[in-house]
Amino acid sequence: MGADHEDSDQRFFHVPCLHCGDMAPITWARIRWPEGRRDEAHLVCEACGGIHHEHDKPRLLAGGEWRATARGDGRTAGFHLSALYSPWETWAEIATEHGRIRKDPARLQVWVNTKLGESWEDQAGDTVPADPLMARREDWGDALPASVAVLTAGVDVQGDRIEVQILGWGRDEEVWVIDYRVLWGDPSGPRLWSDLDMVLQTTFPHPAGIELPVRAAAIDTGGHHTKMAYEFCRTRLARRIWAIKGRGGPGIPVWPRRPTRRNKGKIPLFIVGVDAVKDAVYARLRLTEPGPGAIHFPRRLDAEYFRQLTAERVVTRFTRGRPVRSWQPKRDGERNEALDTFVYAHAALHGLISMGLRLNEEVEGMASVSARQDSETARVIRSDWMR
């Protein structure tokens, strides 16, 4: 609910209790279920404790009415209606979805926005400290963690080097940092880009007995070597090596529906909503238990990596009375390539998803794959713009 609703008389649709007649809106707080049985979710009357099942919903809605809950500004009528009222979506389905994503702040935010129609309290916070993250480093040996099914890479181009981060994705976007490399050299010449190409062609042994390739890579083209980045991506679209440009600000999606060709290279250029990704990443960095959205770090990462990963913070300024959030360095001149490459690799996953990748199905397939190279593992996902 935005500022306009806050200024309104905030009308909610009240429905009658079929047991005592008390009128109240259908809210998430009133949806209950027996322990461990979300498929039996029901509505409870807060006045008498009466239970209403899904088949009672038509009668509840038929007897309901809009009621204002605030005085407002005297001019604006505001109406709020959540998915809990929907005749096409059951309370059990909504509760089950909540159970799947409740520990992942990024996906929980979407659920709150779309299912409840409510604003999300910023979970990213001002900062995330580096030391506790470093203390969470793990050992998983030379092979990939067994839960990893898809690899993506993020690439950042600097004046004297190219930095690459490879992430391994598991069920519900649980993620492992697989590799981080700094390639030193001159980005204006071909040799450094050849080194990058070799890194992106690297395969990684999986406990299932196969080698996993990098399925997609997002390369930032916004620096001083844009032309070279364009040329590198131009001939590698079939490998899903994508030219991207990060853009901050509200309302910009993680991955666009289609790329733009309005650039000097006339190539598909994907505009990535970096603020949306950073919000998700910083919220997930606060997760301390394995599961949906959790981030795992290998023992070999040093303190500098974690300083760069946590180098930014959210700053809120007010413009014309409205809050405007932006991501800013904690300190001037602090390096943030670890964060940027993580963001780009995260965006690359969403690029794959936009082209039809179903991550959880990939995880299930990996669990059952035999010790041979399955051509499905490295299949080429195509879309109209690649033809």
Buried (B, 14 or more C-beta within 10 A) or exposed (E): BEEEBBBBBBBBBBBBBBEEEBEBBBBBEBBEBEEEEBBBBBBBBEEEEBBBEBEBBEEBBEBBEBBBBBEBEEEEEBEBBBBBBBEEEBBBBBBBBBBBBEBBBBBBBEBBEEBBBBBBEBBBEEEBEBEEBBEEBEEBEEBBBBBBBBBBBBBBBBEEBBBBBBBBBBBBBBBBBBBBBEBEBBBEEEEBBEBBBEBBEBBBEBBBEBEBBBBBBBBBBBEEBBEBBBBBBBEBBEBBBBBBBBEBEEEBBBBBEEBEEEBEBEBBBBBBBBBBBBBBBBBBBBBEEEEBBBBBBBEEBEEEBBBBBBBBBBEEEEEEEEEEBBBEEEEEEEBBBBBBBBBBBBBBBBBBBBBEBEBEEBBEBBEEBEEEEEEEBBEEBEEEEEE
